[in-house]
Amino acid sequence: MESVPDFIVELLAKAMREEICADFNLSMSTPEYTVLEERCVRAAGRFLTEVVASQEFDRYMKSQQAAMRETIARLQREVDAAQGADGSCSIRVWQERVHKLAVSKGWHDVPLPQSDPKANAEKVIAQLALIVTEVAEAIECLRDGTHNSIGKAGIPNLEEEIADVVIRSMDLASVLGFDLQSAIRAKYLFNQERQFRHGNKTL
């Protein structure tokens, strides 16, 4: 028979004492309180021991353990789905993280409605312009020859600027309320069906 931890017995005994004292207007200073305290501990101990020993409790605990194992397995599947083989996060997870960070840093004090981008065209255009700015900074570091210099993030300037383009795009996707990972997948599948160098483009 599995024993009941003392702190659980004490918690139940305390609850019993409080209820009885309230019902009969007893205080800790009365002689009856000491007797009550001892009897509540014994009664709580007997009650919990019988509960733990019962078949119903055993079935309940087994069902809870099974439910917990299933929950852990489900969470692990979600983690595996969100991470690559090397532990890297999916685009969807990064989009969520990037947007939450932007919000926490005060870049979205007045959130945009996620229904119709055209209704908030000026603000959306402003955020698109920021993406263009990051592209311009990537071009500039190539022109001035600093593309391989280590930037503030501890990586080469060109990598940092391209990362900024992606980060800005992820943040805007969250603001507009769409899943960038699904959009990239849809566009990738579409591009697979396009002709070689479609549109006679040089790049």
C-alpha positions as CSV (number, residue, x, y, z in Angstrom):
1,M,0.0,0.0,0.0
2,E,1.4,3.4,-1.0
3,S,1.7,5.8,1.9
4,V,0.3,9.3,1.8
5,P,2.8,12.1,2.2
6,D,2.6,13.9,5.5
7,F,2.0,17.3,3.9
8,I,-1.1,16.1,2.2
9,V,-2.5,14.7,5.5
10,E,-1.7,18.1,7.1
11,L,-3.5,20.0,4.4
12,L,-6.6,18.0,4.7
13,A,-6.5,18.1,8.5
14,K,-6.1,21.9,8.4
15,A,-9.1,22.2,6.1
16,M,-11.2,20.0,8.4
17,R,-10.1,22.0,11.5
18,E,-11.0,25.3,9.9
19,E,-14.5,24.1,8.9
20,I,-15.2,22.7,12.3
21,C,-13.9,25.8,14.1
22,A,-16.1,28.0,11.9
23,D,-19.2,25.9,12.5
24,F,-18.8,25.7,16.3
25,N,-17.0,29.0,16.9
26,L,-13.9,27.5,18.4
27,S,-10.6,29.3,18.7
28,M,-7.0,28.1,19.0
29,S,-7.0,29.1,22.7
30,T,-9.7,26.7,23.8
31,P,-8.7,23.3,25.2
32,E,-11.0,21.6,22.7
33,Y,-8.8,22.9,19.9
34,T,-5.9,20.7,20.9
35,V,-8.0,17.6,20.9
36,L,-9.6,18.6,17.6
37,E,-6.2,19.1,16.0
38,E,-5.1,15.6,17.0
39,R,-8.3,13.9,15.8
40,C,-8.3,15.8,12.5
41,V,-4.8,14.6,11.7
42,R,-5.8,11.0,12.6
43,A,-9.0,11.2,10.6
44,A,-7.3,12.7,7.6
45,G,-4.7,10.1,7.7
46,R,-7.2,7.2,7.8
47,F,-9.3,8.8,5.1
48,L,-6.5,9.4,2.6
49,T,-5.0,5.9,3.3
50,E,-8.4,4.3,2.4
51,V,-8.6,6.5,-0.7
52,V,-5.2,5.5,-1.9
53,A,-5.9,1.8,-1.3
54,S,-9.2,1.9,-3.1
55,Q,-9.5,0.4,-6.6
56,E,-11.3,3.5,-7.9
57,F,-8.4,5.7,-6.9
58,D,-6.0,3.2,-8.6
59,R,-8.0,3.4,-11.8
60,Y,-8.2,7.2,-11.6
61,M,-4.4,7.5,-11.1
62,K,-3.7,5.1,-14.0
63,S,-6.0,7.1,-16.3
64,Q,-4.3,10.3,-15.3
65,Q,-0.9,8.8,-15.9
66,A,-2.1,7.6,-19.4
67,A,-3.5,11.1,-20.1
68,M,-0.2,12.7,-19.0
69,R,1.8,10.3,-21.2
70,E,-0.4,11.2,-24.2
71,T,0.0,14.9,-23.5
72,I,3.7,14.6,-23.3
73,A,3.8,12.6,-26.5
74,R,1.6,15.2,-28.3
75,L,3.8,18.1,-27.1
76,Q,6.9,16.2,-28.3
77,R,5.3,15.7,-31.7
78,E,4.5,19.4,-31.9
79,V,8.1,20.2,-31.0
80,D,9.4,17.8,-33.5
81,A,7.2,19.3,-36.2
82,A,8.4,22.8,-35.3
83,Q,12.1,21.9,-35.3
84,G,14.4,20.5,-37.9
85,A,16.8,17.7,-37.5
86,D,19.4,20.1,-36.2
87,G,17.0,21.6,-33.6
88,S,16.4,24.7,-35.7
89,C,12.8,26.2,-35.7
90,S,10.4,26.2,-38.5
91,I,9.5,29.4,-40.4
92,R,6.2,29.4,-38.6
93,V,7.8,29.3,-35.1
94,W,10.3,32.0,-36.1
95,Q,7.5,34.2,-37.4
96,E,5.7,34.0,-34.1
97,R,8.9,34.7,-32.1
98,V,9.9,37.6,-34.3
99,H,6.5,39.3,-34.0
100,K,6.3,38.8,-30.2
101,L,9.8,40.4,-29.9
102,A,8.8,43.4,-32.1
103,V,5.7,43.9,-29.9
104,S,7.7,43.6,-26.7
105,K,10.1,46.3,-28.0
106,G,7.3,48.7,-28.7
107,W,7.1,48.5,-32.5
108,H,3.4,47.8,-32.5
109,D,1.8,50.1,-30.0
110,V,-1.3,50.4,-32.2
111,P,-2.0,47.0,-33.8
112,L,-3.3,46.9,-37.3
113,P,-6.6,45.1,-38.0
114,Q,-5.8,41.8,-39.8
115,S,-8.8,41.8,-42.1
116,D,-8.0,44.1,-45.0
117,P,-4.5,45.4,-45.7
118,K,-5.8,48.0,-48.1
119,A,-7.8,49.6,-45.3
120,N,-4.5,50.3,-43.6
121,A,-2.6,50.9,-46.8
122,E,-0.4,53.7,-45.4
123,K,0.9,51.7,-42.4
124,V,1.4,48.6,-44.5
125,I,3.3,50.6,-47.1
126,A,5.4,52.1,-44.4
127,Q,6.4,48.6,-43.2
128,L,7.0,47.4,-46.8
129,A,9.3,50.5,-47.1
130,L,11.3,49.3,-44.1
131,I,11.8,46.0,-45.9
132,V,13.1,47.9,-48.9
133,T,15.4,49.9,-46.6
134,E,17.0,46.7,-45.4
135,V,17.5,45.6,-49.0
136,A,19.1,48.9,-49.7
137,E,21.4,48.5,-46.8
138,A,22.5,45.1,-48.1
139,I,23.2,46.7,-51.5
140,E,25.2,49.5,-49.8
141,C,27.5,47.2,-47.9
142,L,28.3,45.4,-51.1
143,R,29.1,48.6,-52.8
144,D,31.3,50.0,-50.1
145,G,33.0,46.6,-49.6
146,T,32.0,46.1,-45.9
147,H,29.8,43.0,-46.7
148,N,32.2,40.6,-45.0
149,S,32.9,42.9,-42.0
150,I,31.4,41.6,-38.8
151,G,28.3,43.6,-37.8
152,K,26.6,44.3,-34.5
153,A,25.0,40.9,-34.4
154,G,28.4,39.2,-34.7
155,I,27.9,38.0,-38.3
156,P,29.0,39.5,-41.6
157,N,27.1,42.7,-42.6
158,L,25.5,41.2,-45.7
159,E,24.1,38.2,-43.7
160,E,22.8,40.6,-41.1
161,E,21.0,42.8,-43.6
162,I,19.5,39.9,-45.5
163,A,18.4,38.5,-42.1
164,D,16.7,41.9,-41.4
165,V,14.8,41.6,-44.7
166,V,13.4,38.2,-43.6
167,I,12.7,39.4,-40.0
168,R,10.8,42.5,-41.3
169,S,8.9,40.2,-43.7
170,M,7.9,37.8,-40.9
171,D,6.8,40.6,-38.7
172,L,4.7,42.1,-41.4
173,A,3.1,38.7,-42.1
174,S,2.1,38.4,-38.5
175,V,0.7,42.0,-38.5
176,L,-1.4,41.1,-41.6
177,G,-2.5,37.8,-40.0
178,F,-1.1,35.2,-42.4
179,D,1.2,32.3,-42.1
180,L,4.4,33.0,-44.1
181,Q,5.4,29.4,-44.0
182,S,2.2,28.3,-45.8
183,A,2.6,31.2,-48.3
184,I,6.2,30.2,-49.1
185,R,5.2,26.6,-49.6
186,A,2.4,27.6,-51.9
187,K,4.7,29.8,-53.9
188,Y,7.4,27.1,-54.0
189,L,4.9,24.5,-55.4
190,F,3.7,27.0,-58.0
191,N,7.3,27.8,-59.0
192,Q,8.0,24.1,-59.6
193,E,5.5,24.1,-62.4
194,R,6.9,27.2,-64.1
195,Q,9.1,27.0,-67.2
196,F,12.9,27.3,-67.1
197,R,13.7,31.0,-66.7
198,H,10.1,31.9,-67.2
199,G,9.5,35.4,-68.6
200,N,12.9,35.5,-70.3
201,K,14.4,37.0,-67.1
202,T,18.2,37.2,-66.8
203,L,18.1,36.7,-63.0
